[in-house]
Amino acid sequence: MHGERTFWEKATAIHVFCLQDRLRGDRFARHWHDIVRLDEAGFAATAFADRDLANAVARHKMMFFSERAADRSAIDYAAAVNGGLQLVPSDDGAIALAEDYARMFDDGLLLEDAEPFDTLMAHCADIARRANSARS
């Protein structure tokens, strides 16, 4: 899979988590780690520019991965890739994600120089801001 598609697949999975406010198992924090690495490698910027790809991922997710937010409303993937992307969880979701990230680090799944959780979340907030401003 191309890096740009991987970016949108992971970004929309993260978006769902942020709206559902719950983890789907252990080591879910890897998705946040991965999109930061994809951003650092330049894939996020090219993904933002590829509106056809972003919308194709959204259509695919709507067909095969229909999800509901914590408030039971349907998650709108098209809105996520067109200016409404959320990559930073709040409240209980943020706590659960921070604990998952710490366990991943403790288990040796992240490099010793992996950024602190707060730094990772700040980078993700910046990615979301850029993605949301890049929509057409």
URMOBEL-V968427 format. One line per field, one symbol per residue. phi: phi as a letter, one per 40 degrees, with the letter a starting at -180 (. if undefined). burial: + if it has 24 or more other C-alpha atoms within 12 Angstrom, else -. Layout:
BEGIN
phi->???
burial->???
END
This chain:
BEGIN
phi->.cdccddcccccccdddcccgacbhcgccdccdccccccccgcccccdcccccdcccccccccbbcbbcdcgcccccccccbhbcbbbcbfccccccccccccccccgcbcdcdccdccdccccccccdccccccb
burial->--+++++++++++++++++++++---+++++++++++++---+++++++++-+++-+++-+-------------+++++++++++++++---++-+++-+++-+-----+------+--++-+++-++++++--+-
END
